[in-house]
Amino acid sequence: MNACVSVQIEETKIGNGWANNSVNTVIFRQNAITTHQNYQFMAYYDENSKMVLAKRRLGDDNWEKHQTQYSGKTRDAHNAISIAIDGDGYLHVSWDHHDNELRYAVSKEALGLELSEKKEMTGEEENKVSYPQFFNLNQGNLLFLYRSGQSGRGSLIAKYYSTETNIWKTLHKNLIDGEGERNAYWQAYVDQDGTIHLSWVWRETWDVSTNHDIAYARSTDGGKTWEKSTGDKYELPITAKTAEYAWKVPQKSSLINQTSMTTDTEGNPYIASYWNEEGESATQFQVVYLKNRKWQKISTDFRTTSFNLGGGGTKKIPISRPEILVSSNNNTSPPTVYLLFRDEERDNKVSLANTELGGNKKWEVTDLTESSVGQWEPNLDKELFKKEEKLHIFVQKVTQIDGEGVAEEASTPVRILELNKLPVK
């Protein structure tokens, strides 16, 4: 179903990027694009696997680009680039990771694109890094999360950067403990009040079919201590036995890992994923959320086909993992929930679904591109959306062959789609 609304979309092109797999567009990039004050920054690998940084003033179509001294092993789609800007305007970059030593650098000057030499953070647990992710905290500080270890037996590391000292410190060497039997695939979000919301699925082995359950934790003190949604304190590390479960999902349900989460203006968390629900004939996107201190779930209704996940490596899947957004509607009505995704049923276009939370209202879906983006997954400027509810999306058409395969395709344009007003029903 297409929404019966017109959506005004602006587009800017930055340069050509590596397109032989999805390394530039995997959803666990945190972030591909981000805003600090009036400047927007982004990063990607070019056709020669060199890391390119770019920036512009918001509202300007002209991007300043800089090809850095660093490259990535782009034939592995895990090896994405993640960026953040601290409160002093310095760009922090981590790239090219899949169970290897930390690769981290900082811009030489505020709002600059030239990077320092590679640095350590703390030197602790920095030899087996995967999925590096930055999160902006209050007062301009940063949180850095990554996995130490391998699929099925890894731990979640948490580090904290202070703009007052310009020093990283280790908060937790083992925030979520797989106990040598499993590991957590997480997503996180920092709300307007600075509370860190963290959710994850457990995986028992390298095989994606062993994903199960959605767990939750939050921190109100910058990641030092963690609690359940009830306010009960966790004794760290969190384990499968001690975790709070937002929703129970059995193994072999095609539950995907590393999706997204957000909050509403009251700080209630929303978690987006997809899995095969008993009684549903199609694989649907699912939204789990907290309301009145109770976990609830809504299933989308617009997909018509099903599939089953299994195996290892980066998968070629008929749908992307979804990004989730919540609009306050100026606090005058129930919030509107948005899912940003790509679906073979819609010819692999960039699509945006929305519904007003509450009742049994149907989802409306709007296609934001006229043509396919291949196996693209959504990345958006979360800092800009948090401040202004403007949706700026990193888009590139990419090809992903199942099981970490690599295509032989020409490079494709890296673009930013801009929706400065969201569609509503």
N, C-alpha and C positions, 0 to 999 in steps of 0.2 A: 504494500500500500504506500503510495506517495502522499505526503502531507499536502493539503490544499493551501499552502502558503508559498509566497515567493521569498527566496533567500538571496540576499545580496552578498555575493562573494567576490573578493578581490584576490589577486594572485600575483606573487612576485617570484622570479626565478633567480637562483644564486649561482649555480654552476652545474657541471655534470659529475655524477657520483657513480661509484662501483655498484653494479646492478646484478652481478652473477649469483648472489644470494641475498638474504634479508638482513645482513649485518648493519646496514644503515637505518633499518626501520623496525628492528625488534622492539617489542613493547617495554622491555625491562631497561631501556635506556632512561636514565634519570639524571640529567635531562638531555634530549636532543636539541631543545630550544628553550630559552629562558630569558626573562626580562629583569633588568636592574635599573630603577629610576626610569629614565626616558630612552634607555638603550636595550636593544634586543640582540642576543647572541645565539649562535647555533654552530654545530659541528657535524662533519661528515667525512667519509673516506672518498677520495676522488678515484678516477678510473685506474690510477697507478698505485692505489692503496695508501697514498699519503693522507695524513690527517689535515683537513682544512678547517680553519676557524673563520667565522664571519660575524660582522655586527652592523647594525644600522640604528639610526634614530627612529623611534616609532613613528609611523606615518610616512617614512621615506622609502621609495622603491629601490634606492641604490644601496647595495651592500658592499662594505669594505671587506675584502677577502685576504686571507694570509695562509699560504701553504707552509705548515710547520716542518720542523726537522724530523718529525716522527712518522712512522708507518705502522700499519697493523697487519696481522695475519688474517686478511679478509676472507680467506677460503673457509674459515670457521666462523659461522654466523653468531657465535657467542661473543666474539671479540669486539663488542660495540664500544662507542665513545660515550662517556657521561660527563656532564659539565654542571657547574654552579657558579654563581657570583656571590662572594661574601659581602658583608655590610660595608666594607671599605672599597668595593668595586673591583676586587681582584678576581680573575677567572681561575677556577680550579678545574683540572682536567684529569680524568683517569680513563685508560683505553687499553685494548688488546689483552683481554684477560679470559682465560679458561684454564684454571688450575695451574697458574704460573705466578712468578714474582710480581709484586706491585709495580705498576707503571703509573706514575703520578707527577704532575708538573703544575706550576702556577704562573700566571702572566707576570712579566717583568715589571709592569706598571699598572696602575688602576685603569680600568676600561681598555686595556691593551690586548693585543692578539699575539704578541711574541711571547713564547714560553721559556721558562727556566730550564735548566738541566733536570733530569729525573731526580726525584727526591724520595726519601723515606717519609712516612708519617711519624710512627713511633718506633718502628723496627720490630714490633711484636706481631706475630702471626701474619706476616706479609709475604710468605713464600708460596702460598697455594691459594691465590685469589681468583674468585669468579663472581660475576654479577656485581661490579662496583656501582654504588648508587649514592648520590649526594642529595641532601634535603636541607632546605633553608629553614633555620630556626629564628626565633625572635632575637633582637639586638644584633642581627647580622651574622650570627654564628652558624656553623654548619654541622650536620650529622652525616656520617659516612657509614654505610652498611655494605657488607659483602659476605660471601660464603668462603669459609676456609675448609678445604676438604673436597670430597667428590660426591657426585649424585648418589643418594642412598646412604651416605655416611659423612655428613658435613655439619659444621657449626656456624652460627650467625655471629659475626664480629661487629661491634659497634664502636665507632670512634667519634670524637667531638673536637671541633676547631673553634677556638676563641679568638675573636678579632681584637680583644684586649691584649692578649699575649702573643698572638700570631703563632700559636703552638697547638699541635694535635695531641690529644691524650686518649688512651684506650679506656672506654667506659666498661666494655664487657668483652672478654675473650671467648665467651660461650653463652650468649644471651638465650638462644634456643638450642637445646642439646638433642641431637638425634640418637645419642647413647650408642653410637656405633652401629645402629640398626636402620636408621632412616635419616632424612634431612628435611628441613623446612624450606619450601619455596615461598617467598614472601612478597608482599607489596605493602607500601606505607604511604602515609599522608600526614602533613602537619597542618592543623586547622588554624583559624584566625586567632585563637587564644594561645597558640603555641603548643597545644597538646599533640603529641606524636601518636598516631594510630597505626597499629601494625597488625596485619592478618597474614595467614599462611595456610598452605596445604602441606600435608606430610606426603613424602614419597618413600616407599620401602626399598626400592631398588633403582637401577638405572632405567627401568622400563616405565614409561609414562602411565601405563595402565594401572600401576600401583599407587597413583595419587589417591588420597582420600581425605575427607573432612576439611572443614574450614575453621581455623582457630583464631583467637583475637587477644590482643593486649594493648595497653596504652600507657603513656608516660606523660606526666604533667610537670616534670622537672628537667626537661632537656635530655632524657634518656638515661638518667642515673638509676631511678627506680621504676618499677612497672607494676601495673595492677590490672584486674579484670574490669569489665564494664560495670560490675557491682561496686567497685571501689576496693574490693578485697586485694591485698597486696600479694604479689607473686614472690615466692622464694625462688631465687635464680640459681641455676638456669631453669628455664621452662622446659618441661618434657611432655611427651604424649600423655602421660598420666595426669599431670598438673594443669594442663592447658584448659582454658575456657573455650568451648566449641560454639561458634555462632550457628553452624549448620553441619549436621552429620551427612556425609556422602560416602557410600561404600566404594571400595576398590572396584576397578573395571566398570566405572560409570562414565568413562571419557571425560573426567574432570581435568581441566587444563590447569597448569601452574603459571604463576607470575602474571597476574592480570592487573587489576587496578582497584583503588578505593578512594573515597573522598568523604566529606561530611557535609551536613546542612549547617545553617547558621547557628543552630543550637548545639553543635558539636556531636550530633548523632552520626555514627559511621555507616557508610554504604559500601558494600563490597560487590564487585561485578566479576562474573566468571561464566563458564558454560559447562554443562554436563547433561547426560541422559537421565532424565527423571522418570521413575516408574510411573506408568500410566500416560506418558506423553509419547506421541508417535514420531516427533522430530527432536533433534538436538537443539535446545533453545538456550539463549543467553538467560542467565539467572541473576537476580539482584537480592542480596541478603542485607538487611538493614536493621538498626536498633530503633525502636519506638516505644516510648513509655516503659523503658527498661526491659523490653522483651524483644528477642530476636525474631524477625519475620522474614518472609521471602516472597518475591513476586517473580513469576516466570513470564518471559515475553511470549508473544503469540504469532509472530510474523514469519518464522521459518517453517518450511514444509518437508525438509529432508533430514535424515539422521546419518551419523557416521560413528565409528568406533576408533578410539585412539589406542595405540600400542607401539612398543619399540623405543629406540633411543635416538639421540641426535636431534638436530633441528628438523621439525616435521613440515611437510607440505600438507596443510590442513584446509578444508573448504572454507573455513571462516577464520578471521583474525581473532586474537584475544581482544576483548573490548576495553575501551577506556570509559570511565563513568564520570559524569558531571552532575551537580545539583544546583539549580537556580532558585534563589529565594523568592522570585516573583515579587520583589520589593516588600516581602513579608505581608502581602495582602491576601494570599490564598495558599493552599497546600503547595509544597515545592514541586517543581518540574524536574524529573529525572531524565538525563540524556545518556545514551550509549553511542559511542563513536566506534565504527567497526568497518570491516570489509567482508563480503560474502559472495561466494560463487553464484548463489541464487540471484544476485543482483549484478551479475557480470563483473564481479570484483571491483566495483566502484567504491569510492569513499562514501560511506553512508552515516547518517545521524538519525537515531530513533529517539522519540520523546514520549513521555506520558506524564500526566498529573498524578501524583501519588495519592492513593486512596480510592476506594470504590473498585469498579471493574472496568475502568476505561481502557480502550484499545490503544496500542502503540501506533504512532504515526512515524513513517520513515521517509526521509528526504535524502536523495542522492546528491552529493556535493561535487562530484566530477562527472563528466560526460563519458569517460572511457575508463578502461581497466587500469588498476595500479598493481596488477600481478599479485604477489604474496605480501604486499605491504601490511604493516601493523601500525596502529595509531600512536603518535607522539604529539603532544601539544604543549603550549606554553602555560604551565600550571600557575606560575607566579602572576602572569597577566590576568588569567581567568579569575584567580582568587581576589585580585584587587578590583577588576573592572568588568568581569563577566564577558570579556571578549575572547573569542575562540580563534587562536592562531595555530594551524596544524602543519607539521612537517610531513611533506608528501614526496615520495619518489616511487616510480614503478620499478619493481624488483622481481626477480625470479628465484624461487626456492625449490630445489630438488629434494625429495624426501630423504631423511637420514643423513643430513649434512652434505648432500651433494652440491656440486658447483656447476652452474650453467656456463655457456660460452655466448654471452650477450654483449652488445654494445653498451657503453655507459648511458645513463638516462638523466634528465634534468632533475635537480633538487629544487623543490618549490615550497613556498609557504602559502597556504590558503587562509584567508582572513574572513571570519564572520564576526562583524562587530555588533550584530544583533541576532540573537538566537531565534529559531523558529518555535512557535507555540501553537497549540491546537486552537 
